[in-house]
Amino acid sequence: MLCLSFWRRDNASGVTYWVAKHYQGFSLCALPWVLISTEEVYFHREALSWVTDLILSQMRKESMEHSHTSILRRAALAFGLLAVSAVPTAVASSEIEYYTFPSIYGGIIDTKQWQGKPYLVVNTASQCAFTKQYASLQKLYDKYRDAGLGMIAVPSDDFNQEFDSDAEVKSFCELNYDIDMPMSETLSVRGQDAHPFFKAVKAESGFAPKWNFNKILIGVDGHVIETWGSLTRPLAAKLMKVIEVELSKSH
């Protein structure tokens, strides 16, 4: 099924619309898009990629016999989730226990090593529109690791965009992004099969990753401080500001 998509700006109202038309000619959607941040250029470019990722990943699991209504529903779901992931989520303080993750390099990653220090946990994927965030995550880790920031990248195939083996994930990250931040084996991050850390975050704060490259910051006192969606870049000023505040409290 082919679609023609484009951005349209209403000069009278100043509102930008994302419009997609089905190949046969009827309108798929025309949604108002308000420019609400200084990251608007990045937001627009990644927003379309994010929606495409979600729709295609669902279509991989389904037959191509669905009606136009199913496609419309899928697009509506994508935009609904996109609107949620665009806004950072401040969560109520809830203490998270220490957990271990199987390391993709062998051995384990124990979050107890960051007792009294903040650490960031990010669910990742190698075949996603946001995969390039690996580069920024490594830069963020390099910037703050000596100050005490911990970090774990958690590859996950929950959204059908990860390689079949940990060996492929490890090789891909090393060759393309020169990653040396702590990284777990491929794990589930949502639902009944989620790793205990993500279950604890869900139980205490209500947050569960809605897509790849969602970010969870655990503070120096073991509480969930804040979470961010895929559209928040690892080097975004608002994210680094929260990290710096937590690092100033570390001991």
C-alpha positions in Angstrom: 0.0 0.0 0.0 1.6 3.3 -1.1 1.1 6.7 0.6 2.1 10.2 -0.3 3.0 12.2 2.8 4.1 15.8 3.4 4.1 18.7 5.8 1.7 21.5 5.1 1.7 24.9 7.0 -1.4 27.0 7.3 -0.1 30.5 7.0 -3.2 32.0 8.5 -3.2 30.0 11.7 0.6 29.3 11.9 -0.2 25.5 12.5 1.8 22.9 10.7 -0.1 19.7 9.5 1.3 16.3 8.6 -0.8 15.0 5.7 -0.7 11.5 4.2 -2.9 10.5 1.3 -3.5 7.0 0.1 -2.4 6.2 -3.4 -6.0 5.9 -4.6 -6.6 9.5 -3.5 -8.5 9.5 -0.1 -7.0 11.2 2.9 -5.3 8.9 5.4 -4.8 11.6 8.0 -4.3 15.3 8.5 -3.3 16.1 12.0 -2.4 19.5 13.5 1.2 19.6 14.8 2.1 22.3 17.2 5.7 23.4 17.4 6.4 23.3 21.1 10.1 23.0 21.6 13.5 24.2 20.2 14.0 20.6 18.9 11.3 21.0 16.3 13.4 20.2 13.3 14.7 17.0 14.9 11.2 16.3 16.2 9.6 16.4 12.7 12.2 14.3 11.0 12.2 11.6 13.7 8.5 11.7 14.2 7.8 10.4 10.7 10.5 7.8 11.0 9.0 6.7 14.3 5.5 6.3 12.9 6.9 4.3 9.9 8.8 2.0 12.3 5.8 1.3 14.3 3.5 0.5 11.4 6.1 -1.6 9.6 6.9 -3.6 12.7 3.3 -4.4 13.1 2.9 -5.4 9.5 5.8 -7.8 9.7 3.7 -9.8 12.1 0.5 -9.7 10.2 -0.7 -10.7 6.8 -1.3 -8.1 4.1 -5.0 -9.0 3.9 -6.0 -6.2 6.4 -8.6 -3.7 5.3 -8.0 0.1 4.9 -9.7 0.5 8.3 -7.0 -1.6 9.9 -4.3 0.6 8.4 -6.1 3.7 9.6 -6.3 2.3 13.1 -2.6 1.5 13.1 -1.7 5.0 12.0 -3.9 6.5 14.7 -2.3 4.3 17.3 1.2 5.4 16.1 0.3 9.1 16.4 -1.3 8.6 19.8 1.8 6.9 21.2 4.0 9.6 19.5 2.2 12.4 21.3 2.8 10.7 24.6 6.5 9.9 23.9 7.2 13.5 22.9 6.7 14.8 26.5 9.1 14.0 29.4 7.4 12.3 32.3 8.2 13.4 35.8 7.3 10.5 38.2 6.6 10.3 41.9 9.6 9.3 43.9 9.7 5.5 44.3 12.6 3.6 45.5 13.9 0.9 43.1 15.8 -2.1 44.5 19.2 -3.1 43.1 19.1 -5.5 40.2 21.5 -7.4 38.1 21.6 -7.7 34.3 23.4 -10.3 32.2 26.1 -8.4 30.4 26.5 -8.8 26.7 30.3 -8.9 27.3 29.9 -11.7 29.8 29.4 -11.6 33.6 26.8 -9.4 35.2 26.0 -5.7 35.6 24.9 -5.0 39.2 23.2 -1.7 39.8 24.4 -1.8 43.4 27.7 -0.5 42.1 25.9 2.9 41.7 24.6 3.1 45.2 24.5 6.8 46.1 24.9 7.8 42.4 22.5 8.3 39.5 22.2 5.8 36.6 20.4 5.9 33.3 18.7 2.8 31.8 17.8 2.9 28.1 16.1 0.1 26.1 17.7 0.0 22.7 17.4 -1.7 19.3 19.7 -2.0 16.3 17.2 -1.6 13.4 15.2 1.4 14.5 15.0 5.0 13.3 16.4 6.0 16.7 19.4 3.6 16.6 21.7 6.5 15.8 21.1 7.6 19.4 23.7 5.1 20.4 26.3 7.6 19.4 24.8 10.3 21.7 24.4 7.8 24.5 28.1 7.0 24.3 28.9 10.7 24.3 26.7 11.2 27.4 28.4 8.3 29.2 31.8 9.7 28.3 30.8 13.2 29.5 29.6 12.1 33.0 31.1 8.7 33.8 34.0 10.2 35.7 31.6 12.2 37.7 29.8 9.0 38.7 26.9 8.5 36.3 26.1 4.9 35.6 24.4 3.7 32.4 23.0 0.5 31.0 21.9 0.0 27.4 19.3 -2.8 27.3 18.8 -4.3 23.8 15.3 -5.5 23.3 13.3 -7.1 20.5 9.9 -6.2 22.1 9.2 -3.9 19.2 10.6 -6.3 16.5 13.6 -4.3 15.6 16.6 -6.2 17.2 18.9 -8.7 15.7 18.4 -12.4 16.4 21.5 -12.9 18.5 23.5 -11.1 21.1 26.6 -11.7 19.1 25.1 -9.7 16.2 24.0 -6.9 18.6 27.5 -6.6 20.2 29.3 -6.6 16.8 26.9 -4.0 15.3 27.4 -1.6 18.3 31.1 -2.0 18.4 31.7 -1.6 14.7 29.2 1.2 14.1 29.3 3.2 17.4 32.4 2.1 19.2 30.3 1.4 22.3 31.9 0.6 25.6 29.1 1.6 28.0 27.6 -1.2 30.0 25.2 -3.2 27.9 23.0 -6.1 28.8 22.1 -9.2 26.7 18.8 -8.9 24.8 16.0 -8.7 27.3 12.2 -8.0 27.4 11.4 -4.5 28.8 7.6 -4.6 29.0 4.8 -7.0 29.8 4.9 -10.3 31.7 8.3 -11.3 30.4 10.0 -7.9 31.3 13.2 -7.9 33.2 12.5 -7.4 37.0 14.0 -3.8 36.8 11.4 -2.7 34.3 8.6 -4.5 36.2 9.7 -2.6 39.4 9.7 0.7 37.5 6.3 0.0 36.1 4.9 -1.0 39.5 6.4 2.0 41.4 6.0 4.8 38.8 3.6 3.5 36.1 6.2 3.9 33.4 6.9 1.2 30.8 8.8 1.8 27.5 6.5 2.7 24.7 9.1 2.3 22.0 12.9 1.8 21.6 15.3 4.3 23.3 13.1 5.3 26.2 15.1 6.5 29.1 14.8 6.0 32.8 16.9 8.0 35.3 17.3 6.5 38.8 18.5 9.1 41.3 21.1 9.0 44.0 18.5 7.8 46.6 17.3 5.0 44.4 14.2 6.7 43.3 12.8 7.0 39.7 13.6 10.7 39.1 12.3 11.1 35.5 11.6 9.3 32.3 11.9 10.4 28.7 10.5 8.9 25.4 12.3 8.2 22.2 12.2 11.7 20.8 14.3 13.1 23.7 17.9 13.0 22.5 20.5 11.7 25.0 22.3 15.1 24.8 19.2 17.2 25.2 19.7 20.0 27.7 16.7 19.1 29.8 18.0 15.6 30.3 21.5 16.6 31.1 20.3 19.2 33.6 18.5 16.6 35.6 21.5 14.3 35.5 23.8 17.2 36.7 21.4 18.0 39.6 21.6 14.3 40.7 25.3 14.2 40.3 25.6 17.2 42.6 23.9 15.1 45.3 26.0 12.0 44.8 28.3 10.7 47.5 
